[in-house]
Every structure is written in C-alpha cells, then in structure tokens.
Amino acid sequence: MPKYRVQLKQGKRTIVEHIEAKSVESVISLYNTLTTMKLTEVLKIEFQDKGTPPIDDYVYQSLFKGFIKNKDSRKVKQIIFHNLKPGVTELDVYNQAMAHLEIDGLSVDGVTATLFKD
C-alpha cells in the first residue's frame, strides 16, 4: 500500500502525520469521517530513507534563501535550502534551479535576491 504524508489544521494547530492507505480518496474519506480537523494536504511519499542521518559536524552553510522567477508570466517563488555543502556558490544554486525547478509548470529563468547564512 502507498504511504502518504497528511497535514491537518484546526485553529492555530497544525499536525503532520504519516499513514499507509489504499488511495488518496481513502485518506480523505478516513480523516473527513473521523476528525474535526481540516485535511489541508495529502502527499504521496515516493522516496523515504530509513537510514540513520549523518552526524552534525557543523561543516555547512546553514541557510540559503532566494527567489526563482519566470520572466514571461512574471511569477516568482521563494526557495529555501538548509545546510548547504561547503563551497556551494550562488552559481551552483542557479544552475541547479534552472535544471530542476519549475514555477506552476513553467521553466525558471533566473534566481534573484540570494542570501547565504553561515
């Protein structure tokens, strides 16, 4: 059975749960029947690494923030990456964003207003 990541909200409280169910429709039906919380997100988990995470040696740049944009549609979206590898530059982030990211199905034309935090 597929695994899903489910987000529920009520008031100021947000809960994220993981569940194994038959389908997205089953997840929606289950939570709408059993809980008063509003189901706001159901994501199918395509990849999950159960191994142990690497030790925290603090050899990384703690944060990158920037904006990706599509010039034709004038759409902009914020991107955030945590714990960047040492030596990663703005050019590296730009190249990866151009190769792998989209904004509402549109290609990325640029990365602007970048910030690295150590």
C-alpha positions as CSV (number, residue, x, y, z in Angstrom):
1,M,0.0,0.0,0.0
2,P,1.2,3.5,-0.7
3,K,2.4,5.8,2.1
4,Y,1.1,9.3,2.5
5,R,2.1,12.5,4.4
6,V,-1.1,14.1,5.7
7,Q,-1.4,17.7,7.0
8,L,-4.3,18.6,9.3
9,K,-5.2,22.0,10.7
10,Q,-7.6,23.4,13.4
11,G,-7.2,26.9,14.8
12,K,-3.5,27.6,15.3
13,R,-2.6,23.9,15.5
14,T,-1.1,22.0,12.6
15,I,-0.3,18.3,12.7
16,V,1.6,16.3,10.1
17,E,1.1,12.5,10.2
18,H,2.2,9.6,8.0
19,I,-0.2,6.9,7.1
20,E,-0.4,3.9,4.8
21,A,-3.7,3.7,2.9
22,K,-5.2,2.3,-0.3
23,S,-5.5,5.6,-2.1
24,V,-5.7,9.4,-1.7
25,E,-9.5,9.1,-1.8
26,S,-9.3,6.6,1.1
27,V,-7.1,9.1,3.1
28,I,-9.6,11.9,2.5
29,S,-12.6,9.8,3.5
30,L,-10.9,8.4,6.6
31,Y,-10.0,11.8,8.0
32,N,-13.2,13.5,7.0
33,T,-15.1,10.8,8.8
34,L,-13.0,10.5,11.9
35,T,-11.7,14.0,12.8
36,T,-12.9,17.6,13.2
37,M,-9.5,18.9,11.9
38,K,-9.4,20.1,8.3
39,L,-7.4,18.0,6.0
40,T,-5.3,20.5,4.1
41,E,-2.7,18.4,2.3
42,V,-2.2,14.8,1.2
43,L,1.2,13.9,-0.3
44,K,2.2,10.5,-1.7
45,I,5.7,9.5,-0.4
46,E,7.7,8.5,-3.4
47,F,11.0,8.2,-1.6
48,Q,11.8,7.6,2.1
49,D,15.3,6.9,3.5
50,K,15.1,4.9,6.7
51,G,18.8,5.0,7.3
52,T,20.5,7.0,10.1
53,P,21.1,10.7,9.3
54,P,24.7,11.9,9.1
55,I,26.2,13.3,12.3
56,D,26.0,17.1,12.7
57,D,29.6,18.3,12.3
58,Y,28.5,21.9,11.6
59,V,30.5,21.9,8.3
60,Y,27.9,23.6,6.2
61,Q,26.3,26.9,5.4
62,S,23.2,26.9,7.5
63,L,20.7,28.6,5.1
64,F,20.1,29.8,1.6
65,K,17.2,32.0,0.6
66,G,16.4,33.3,-2.8
67,F,13.7,33.8,-5.4
68,I,13.2,31.9,-8.6
69,K,11.3,33.6,-11.4
70,N,9.7,33.1,-14.8
71,K,10.0,36.3,-16.9
72,D,7.2,35.7,-19.3
73,S,4.5,35.0,-16.7
74,R,6.2,37.4,-14.1
75,K,5.7,34.6,-11.5
76,V,8.1,34.5,-8.6
77,K,8.5,31.8,-5.8
78,Q,10.7,31.8,-2.8
79,I,13.2,28.9,-2.3
80,I,14.9,27.9,0.9
81,F,17.7,25.3,1.3
82,H,19.1,24.3,4.6
83,N,22.6,23.0,5.4
84,L,24.3,23.6,2.1
85,K,27.5,21.8,1.4
86,P,30.8,23.8,1.9
87,G,31.8,25.5,-1.3
88,V,28.3,25.8,-2.8
89,T,28.0,29.1,-4.6
90,E,25.2,31.3,-6.0
91,L,26.2,29.9,-9.4
92,D,25.7,26.3,-8.2
93,V,22.3,27.2,-6.8
94,Y,21.4,29.0,-10.1
95,N,22.4,26.1,-12.3
96,Q,20.5,23.5,-10.1
97,A,17.4,25.7,-10.1
98,M,17.5,26.1,-13.8
99,A,17.9,22.4,-14.3
100,H,15.5,21.0,-11.8
101,L,12.8,23.6,-10.6
102,E,9.6,24.9,-12.1
103,I,7.0,27.5,-11.2
104,D,3.5,26.3,-11.8
105,G,4.8,24.1,-14.7
106,L,6.9,26.9,-16.2
107,S,10.6,27.0,-16.6
108,V,12.8,29.0,-14.3
109,D,14.5,32.0,-15.9
110,G,16.5,33.3,-13.0
111,V,17.4,33.3,-9.3
112,T,17.4,36.7,-7.5
113,A,17.8,38.2,-4.1
114,T,20.0,35.5,-2.7
115,L,21.1,35.2,0.9
116,F,23.6,32.8,2.5
117,K,23.7,32.5,6.2
118,D,26.6,30.8,8.0
